[in-house]
């Protein structure tokens, strides 16, 4: 599944266009690397997301689109969450 679509369906980002913008700005890393919105997400991948005041690192548990569309599906596990100061670079 595409990275931008996974972020939306996993409810890590509210809209797919917002996910695309975050990825293009470099605020999202897939397996420790900068990526594109079309990058393929697979089970057991790690994703780091730099929000405004924190960085969230998650492990992908399920990347199947049909399963992710079901309500209350757990698709990721939080590995780490750390605060980021406004003047600090997240990565």
GROMACS elastic network, one bead per residue, 0.5 to 0.9 nm:
[ bonds ]
;  ai    aj funct       b0    kb
    1     4     6  0.86404   500
    1     5     6  0.69603   500
    1     6     6  0.65224   500
    1    38     6  0.83221   500
    1    39     6  0.80147   500
    1    40     6  0.54435   500
    1    41     6  0.54005   500
    1    42     6  0.72150   500
    1    63     6  0.63593   500
    1    64     6  0.71702   500
    1    65     6  0.69571   500
    2     5     6  0.53241   500
    2     6     6  0.61729   500
    2     7     6  0.87797   500
    2    37     6  0.65656   500
    2    39     6  0.55074   500
    2    41     6  0.60342   500
    3     6     6  0.50910   500
    3     7     6  0.62715   500
    3     8     6  0.87509   500
    3    19     6  0.83616   500
    3    20     6  0.85355   500
    3    23     6  0.86048   500
    3    30     6  0.82858   500
    3    35     6  0.85902   500
    3    36     6  0.76700   500
    3    37     6  0.54106   500
    3    38     6  0.59540   500
    3    39     6  0.54644   500
    3    40     6  0.60113   500
    3    41     6  0.56597   500
    4     7     6  0.52953   500
    4     8     6  0.64732   500
    4     9     6  0.88241   500
    4    13     6  0.88538   500
    4    15     6  0.89539   500
    4    16     6  0.58319   500
    4    17     6  0.78776   500
    4    18     6  0.85557   500
    4    19     6  0.52482   500
    4    20     6  0.55980   500
    4    23     6  0.76504   500
    4    36     6  0.84824   500
    4    37     6  0.50224   500
    4    38     6  0.69027   500
    4    39     6  0.81943   500
    5     8     6  0.51674   500
    5     9     6  0.61135   500
    5    10     6  0.83833   500
    5    15     6  0.89233   500
    5    16     6  0.60872   500
    5    19     6  0.78975   500
    5    20     6  0.87643   500
    5    37     6  0.81555   500
    5    38     6  0.86194   500
    5    65     6  0.88163   500
    6     9     6  0.51469   500
    6    10     6  0.57414   500
    6    11     6  0.82686   500
    6    12     6  0.84362   500
    6    16     6  0.87531   500
    6    41     6  0.74077   500
    6    63     6  0.71288   500
    6    65     6  0.79368   500
    6    68     6  0.83645   500
    7    10     6  0.52902   500
    7    11     6  0.61684   500
    7    12     6  0.51609   500
    7    13     6  0.56065   500
    7    14     6  0.82753   500
    7    15     6  0.84912   500
    7    16     6  0.74015   500
    7    19     6  0.65429   500
    8    11     6  0.51399   500
    8    12     6  0.61527   500
    8    13     6  0.51924   500
    8    14     6  0.59384   500
    8    15     6  0.57695   500
    8    16     6  0.53939   500
    8    17     6  0.89954   500
    8    18     6  0.88079   500
    8    19     6  0.69986   500
    9    12     6  0.77306   500
    9    13     6  0.82859   500
    9    14     6  0.86887   500
    9    15     6  0.89921   500
    9    16     6  0.86241   500
    9    65     6  0.79214   500
    9    68     6  0.61158   500
    9    69     6  0.66509   500
    9    75     6  0.89522   500
   10    13     6  0.78307   500
   10    68     6  0.67216   500
   10    69     6  0.86624   500
   10    73     6  0.82609   500
   10    74     6  0.78971   500
   10    75     6  0.61644   500
   10    76     6  0.74262   500
   11    14     6  0.62396   500
   11    15     6  0.86977   500
   12    19     6  0.87689   500
   12    49     6  0.86251   500
   13    16     6  0.72811   500
   13    18     6  0.70018   500
   13    19     6  0.60672   500
   14    17     6  0.88856   500
   14    18     6  0.72137   500
   14    19     6  0.79037   500
   15    18     6  0.52111   500
   15    19     6  0.63781   500
   15    20     6  0.87954   500
   16    20     6  0.61869   500
   16    21     6  0.86615   500
   17    21     6  0.62374   500
   17    22     6  0.86321   500
   18    21     6  0.51199   500
   18    22     6  0.61860   500
   18    23     6  0.86254   500
   19    22     6  0.51237   500
   19    23     6  0.61567   500
   19    24     6  0.86182   500
   19    28     6  0.85946   500
   19    37     6  0.77264   500
   20    23     6  0.51857   500
   20    24     6  0.61684   500
   20    25     6  0.86265   500
   20    36     6  0.81079   500
   20    37     6  0.54636   500
   20    38     6  0.88960   500
   21    24     6  0.51580   500
   21    25     6  0.61483   500
   21    26     6  0.87071   500
   21    27     6  0.87196   500
   21    37     6  0.85291   500
   22    25     6  0.51659   500
   22    26     6  0.63803   500
   22    27     6  0.51865   500
   22    28     6  0.63568   500
   22    49     6  0.84746   500
   22    50     6  0.83987   500
   22    51     6  0.88968   500
   23    26     6  0.51935   500
   23    27     6  0.56315   500
   23    29     6  0.76059   500
   23    34     6  0.78653   500
   23    35     6  0.67976   500
   23    36     6  0.62938   500
   23    37     6  0.60608   500
   23    49     6  0.88166   500
   24    27     6  0.75738   500
   24    28     6  0.81921   500
   24    34     6  0.87651   500
   24    35     6  0.78368   500
   24    36     6  0.65621   500
   24    37     6  0.72284   500
   25    28     6  0.80194   500
   26    29     6  0.71746   500
   26    34     6  0.61966   500
   26    35     6  0.77122   500
   26    36     6  0.89988   500
   26    50     6  0.86496   500
   27    34     6  0.83564   500
   27    48     6  0.79767   500
   27    49     6  0.58918   500
   27    51     6  0.74589   500
   27    90     6  0.80924   500
   27    91     6  0.82426   500
   28    33     6  0.85448   500
   28    34     6  0.67852   500
   28    35     6  0.73963   500
   28    47     6  0.69949   500
   28    48     6  0.55609   500
   28    50     6  0.63120   500
   29    32     6  0.54632   500
   29    33     6  0.51223   500
   29    35     6  0.61657   500
   29    46     6  0.81696   500
   29    47     6  0.56006   500
   29    48     6  0.50547   500
   29    49     6  0.66706   500
   29    50     6  0.87671   500
   30    33     6  0.54073   500
   30    34     6  0.64898   500
   30    35     6  0.62847   500
   30    39     6  0.83013   500
   30    41     6  0.79945   500
   30    45     6  0.71238   500
   30    46     6  0.59466   500
   30    48     6  0.66398   500
   31    34     6  0.85062   500
   31    45     6  0.60236   500
   31    47     6  0.60667   500
   31    48     6  0.79700   500
   32    46     6  0.75229   500
   32    47     6  0.74994   500
   32    48     6  0.74789   500
   35    38     6  0.81718   500
   35    39     6  0.62859   500
   36    39     6  0.52986   500
   37    40     6  0.86203   500
   41    44     6  0.88843   500
   41    45     6  0.67285   500
   41    60     6  0.80362   500
   41    63     6  0.65804   500
   42    45     6  0.58122   500
   42    60     6  0.71384   500
   42    61     6  0.85585   500
   42    62     6  0.76229   500
   42    63     6  0.56854   500
   42    64     6  0.85846   500
   43    46     6  0.88445   500
   43    59     6  0.80593   500
   43    60     6  0.52394   500
   43    61     6  0.54016   500
   43    62     6  0.54909   500
   43    63     6  0.57545   500
   43    64     6  0.87027   500
   44    59     6  0.58168   500
   44    60     6  0.50031   500
   44    61     6  0.59669   500
   44    62     6  0.80693   500
   45    58     6  0.84132   500
   45    59     6  0.57839   500
   45    60     6  0.53629   500
   45    61     6  0.82129   500
   46    57     6  0.69181   500
   46    58     6  0.56168   500
   46    60     6  0.61964   500
   46    79     6  0.87638   500
   47    56     6  0.81024   500
   47    57     6  0.56828   500
   47    58     6  0.53722   500
   47    59     6  0.64600   500
   47    60     6  0.75569   500
   48    55     6  0.67593   500
   48    56     6  0.56178   500
   48    58     6  0.64921   500
   49    54     6  0.83717   500
   49    55     6  0.55729   500
   49    56     6  0.52279   500
   49    57     6  0.64498   500
   49    58     6  0.84307   500
   50    53     6  0.78037   500
   50    54     6  0.61074   500
   50    56     6  0.65416   500
   50    57     6  0.88578   500
   50    84     6  0.86328   500
   50    90     6  0.62728   500
   50    91     6  0.80729   500
   51    54     6  0.53149   500
   51    55     6  0.59148   500
   51    56     6  0.77048   500
   51    84     6  0.87246   500
   51    90     6  0.87791   500
   52    55     6  0.82625   500
   52    84     6  0.77768   500
   52    85     6  0.88713   500
   52    86     6  0.77077   500
   53    82     6  0.87596   500
   53    83     6  0.58967   500
   53    84     6  0.50365   500
   53    85     6  0.64331   500
   53    86     6  0.68293   500
   54    81     6  0.69054   500
   54    82     6  0.55704   500
   54    85     6  0.80901   500
   54    90     6  0.78735   500
   55    80     6  0.80765   500
   55    81     6  0.56946   500
   55    82     6  0.54381   500
   55    83     6  0.63896   500
   55    84     6  0.68562   500
   55    90     6  0.67333   500
   55    91     6  0.87744   500
   56    78     6  0.74382   500
   56    79     6  0.78788   500
   56    80     6  0.60022   500
   56    82     6  0.67768   500
   56    83     6  0.88956   500
   57    77     6  0.86996   500
   57    78     6  0.61732   500
   57    79     6  0.54650   500
   57    80     6  0.50119   500
   57    81     6  0.62168   500
   57    82     6  0.87765   500
   58    76     6  0.61719   500
   58    77     6  0.54189   500
   58    79     6  0.51246   500
   58    80     6  0.69556   500
   58    81     6  0.87741   500
   59    75     6  0.86610   500
   59    76     6  0.54604   500
   59    77     6  0.51592   500
   59    78     6  0.64392   500
   59    79     6  0.65807   500
   60    63     6  0.68665   500
   60    75     6  0.61850   500
   60    77     6  0.66281   500
   61    74     6  0.76099   500
   61    75     6  0.50270   500
   61    77     6  0.67833   500
   62    65     6  0.85475   500
   62    67     6  0.78345   500
   62    68     6  0.75379   500
   62    74     6  0.77293   500
   62    76     6  0.68723   500
   63    66     6  0.89775   500
   63    67     6  0.80534   500
   63    68     6  0.72813   500
   63    75     6  0.70319   500
   63    76     6  0.89713   500
   64    67     6  0.54884   500
   64    68     6  0.62145   500
   64    69     6  0.88719   500
   64    75     6  0.88894   500
   65    68     6  0.50194   500
   65    69     6  0.62810   500
   66    69     6  0.54543   500
   66    70     6  0.71256   500
   67    70     6  0.55518   500
   67    71     6  0.88092   500
   67    73     6  0.70965   500
   67    75     6  0.86725   500
   68    71     6  0.76582   500
   68    72     6  0.86527   500
   68    73     6  0.60109   500
   68    74     6  0.79376   500
   68    75     6  0.68010   500
   69    72     6  0.89791   500
   69    73     6  0.77761   500
   70    73     6  0.59926   500
   74    77     6  0.79191   500
   78    81     6  0.75932   500
   83    90     6  0.89377   500
   84    87     6  0.82922   500
   84    88     6  0.63447   500
   84    89     6  0.76571   500
   84    90     6  0.63318   500
   85    88     6  0.52057   500
   85    89     6  0.81303   500
   85    90     6  0.85524   500
   86    89     6  0.81261   500
   88    91     6  0.89593   500
